[in-house]
Amino acid sequence: MKILIIGSEGFIGGHTKKYFSEFNEVWGADIHKKDNDPFYFQIEISDSSFDTIFENVKFDVCINASGNGSVPISLNKPVFDFELNVTNTIKILDAIRIYNPECKYINMSSAAVYGNPSVLPIREFSDLKPLSPYGWHKLYAEQVCKEYYYLYNIQTINLRLFSVYGENLRKQLFWDLYHKCLHASEVELFGSGKETRDFIYINDLMRAIDCVIKEGLFNGEAVNIASGIETEIKKAATVFINEIDQNINIKFNMIVKPGDPLNWRADISLLESFGFKNEISIENGLKNTVEWLKGKK
């Protein structure tokens, strides 16, 4: 297959490029300048255009791993978040419509579209009640994908990613926690510690994307991408810190950050029907992450 990864230099995009390059022709596209790479397109930071990419090369699959991935940034810069997560989505899809209509399009959506669910596990047909501009804009992008499937017959699919973690993720909980641990014997985290997330290790995410490409319907549907396991933040933080220094204490400040949900656990029955099995436990995934942070991996 010939695969295009937009956002190829980011956390998910970088892993995706490496994973699929083993058996496929993989092209990258990102805002960073790269010289002497014939399989790479540089795109503009603002007012991006994707026409040239699809006009010059015909792809079997386009994976969009670009966009803003920060809830706090979306709260402070909602227009910026909209442009990266919604406007760019429709630009990419319209370039596909005009120049490469056979190309399958994978949209990286988010569990943020669910907000605070009233019932667990969260199913793809659960109520959609985002808590932040980021969540709303991910939902709008999903609607754009449906629009292009129903009106133009462009094959699209929306992957609702839950809490992805692993090597090369230079933001969010574990990155911040690691750097706090370097300078203190006690670290403070938001919330009570009893909040839960459905963590999925980056290598499992790669296998999930592979299953989706092979078995997904690409009819504008949404698919939960997660481990299906609910883990308390306190447990995850404790496992992580114990890999660094067992003498460090954790303190929770009981403050819930705006836009943060309380409890997440995904129903991954649809993903499992594609052949996916979660293979990496939170303990092993965090051990690998700490080894990378320490420079041992």
GIWO-V366178 format. One record per run of one state. SS is the DSSP state (~ for helix, > for strand, _ for the rest). FROM is the first residue (numbers start at 1). TO is the last residue. If there is no record, write none. Layout:
SS_FROM_TO, SS_FROM_TO
This chain:
__1_1, >_2_6, __7_10, ~_11_20, __21_24, >_25_30, __31_39, >_40_42, __43_50, ~_51_56, __57_60, >_61_64, __65_70, ~_71_76, __77_77, ~_78_99, __100_103, >_104_110, ~_111_113, __114_121, >_122_122, __123_132, ~_133_152, __153_155, >_156_161, __162_162, >_163_165, __166_171, ~_172_181, __182_185, >_186_189, __190_195, >_196_197, __198_198, >_199_201, ~_202_215, __216_218, >_219_225, __226_230, >_231_232, ~_233_244, __245_248, >_249_252, __253_265, >_266_266, __267_268, ~_269_273, __274_281, ~_282_293, __294_297
